[in-house]
């Protein structure tokens, strides 16, 4: 009783063809990333960037009570609204002086 078995060369050729066809198929579209909600709390570095000052200045403003912040464990965070309120106060003071 003889059974027909494809030889190794034929199997390798079929595998190579299957791999080549797979490479030519367009990749499945990636799922769009879910947009992140707008942040409520900023790091001191992020607050400094928004205000256009250095990180040390942000810490000095916090210490002086000029800029509100919260502590979460060992982390210091500044509410976005606190940055906006501080900038608004600065603008109002500049207008009052001028």
BELTA-V334730 format. One record per pair of residues at least 24 apart in sequence whose ideal C-beta (glycine too) atoms are under 7 Angstrom apart, sorted by the first residue. I is the first residue (numbers start at 1). GAP is how many residues later the second one is. If there is no record, write none. Layout:
i=I gap=GAP
i=I gap=GAP
//
This chain:
i=39 gap=41
i=40 gap=39
i=40 gap=40
i=41 gap=36
i=41 gap=37
i=41 gap=38
i=42 gap=35
i=42 gap=36
i=42 gap=38
i=42 gap=41
i=43 gap=34
i=44 gap=32
i=44 gap=34
i=47 gap=31
i=47 gap=36
i=50 gap=33
i=51 gap=32
i=51 gap=36
//
